[in-house]
Each structure stands twice: as structure tokens, then as C-alpha cells.
Amino acid sequence: MTAPKELRVSKDRRLLTVTFPDHQPFELPAELLRVASPSAEVQGHSPEQRVTVPGKRNVAILKIEPVGNYAVRITFDDFHDTGIFTWNYLHTLGHEKDARWAAYLAELEEKGLSRDR
């Protein structure tokens, strides 16, 4: 996967727009990026260890830093910053955004958790 030609954070810091060459821009909410962080803290070391992260409705992006030529590290305003978002992962999130969001909402409901706490 080639690098995006643009990464743009919205003024309110709650939306990341990712534009890959020859693709329409993907708009990825900060909340989705945070709860789907590729970090071990969220994903665990196996599917059974994956954590459902509640209470991130109002999370914002503090900064984005390049990691080599293949990824970025996103720091959120809750100070989570251990996820390395590769170009492939951002591309996948863009394509699967609706399905992943629906699965996240269903998982919260199933576990009695909330986007607010």
C-alpha cells in the first residue's frame, strides 16, 4: 500500500480524512480510530484478548506523527498513543468503516457498556 497523499485532521480534532492516490477520501472519526487502535492495549495478543473500549464518544486527536514510510502514530486526548496505524490498516478502516462501527456499537450493547463512560 502506498502512502496517503493527504492526512487532514478537522478543526474540532474529531475527524481524520485520509486520501490515498486514486481513491476517494475516507473520513475516519477519532472515536473509531481510538476504539479500533491497532495497539496491544486494545487488540491484545490474540482475538480473545481484544478489549472493548467504552467512553470515547468525545475523544479527539492531539497529534499525528510519521513512523517510517509506512505508518503514523496517533496521539489522542486521553493520551493513548501506542497504536501504529499502517497505511494498510487505515485503508482497511476506510473500506470497512460502517461494518466496524456497527460491530463496535453491538459489542458495547452486548457488554452493557456506553460510548459516554
N, C-alpha and C positions, 0 to 999 in steps of 0.2 A: 504494500500500500504506500502510495506516495504521500508526502506531507500535505496538509491542507494549504490552500493558497491564502486563507484568512481564518483567524480565530478572533472573534469580537465579543466582548462582554458588554451587556446592556448597561445603561446608566444606573439602573437600580441594582445592578450586580446579581440579578436573579436569573439571567438567561445567557447562555453561551451559544453563539452562532458559529457553526463550523462549515466552511466551504471548501470542498475538495475540488480539484480540477475536474471539469466535465460532469459535475453533479450540481443539483440544486442545493442551496444551503440547508443544513439541518439546524433546527433550533432546539437546544437541549436545556431544559430547566435545571437550575442549580440543585434543586431538591432531588431530581432524578440522578444527576451526576453524583451527589453525595451518598444517596442510599444504594447506588449501584457501583460505588467506588471499587476499583479492582484491588484494593488493599487487602492484606491478610486479615486485618482487623474486621473487615466486613465479609469478605469471601471465605475466610478460614483457609485451611489447607486441604479441605475436601468439601464436597457438596453438603455433607452432614453438618459441617461446622459453620456454614454460612449463617450470618446474623441478619435478622430483620431490624432495620434501623428506624425507630419511630421518632416523631417530634421534630422533623426537619422542614416543615412547611415554609418557614421563613428564612431558611439558610441562604447565605449569599456567598459569592466568590470574592475572596480577598485578593488573590493574585494567581497568575499562571506563569510557570517557569518552564523553559525548554529542558528536555532531558535528551541529550544527544540529538540525533536527527530523526528519532523515531517516536517521540512521545512528549507529553507535558505533565508536570506535576501541578495539580490544582490545590490551592490552599483555601479552605472555606472559613467563614467567620466563626465556626465552632472550633477552629484550629485543627481540624482533621486535615492532614497533608501527606499521608503516606501512600496514597494511590498514584500509580504511574499510568496515565491514560495514553496508551499507544494509539497511533493513527488507526490501526485495525479496530481497536476497541471503540474509539469514537465513531468510526464508520458504522460498526455493528449497532451501537446505541442509536445512531441516527435512523438506520433502517428498521430497527425493532422497537423504537420508542413507544409506540402505542401499546404493543403487546407487553412489553416490560412494565410499563406504567400500570396497566390493568392487573398484571400478576402481582405487582407490589401492593396495590390497593386491596386486592383479595387476600393477600397474605396478612396485611395489617388487620383486616376484619376477622380473619380466622383466628388470629392470636390475641384478639381483644386490644390491639394497640391503636394509636392515633397519630395522625400527621402533626398534631399540635403538642404532644407531650411524650 
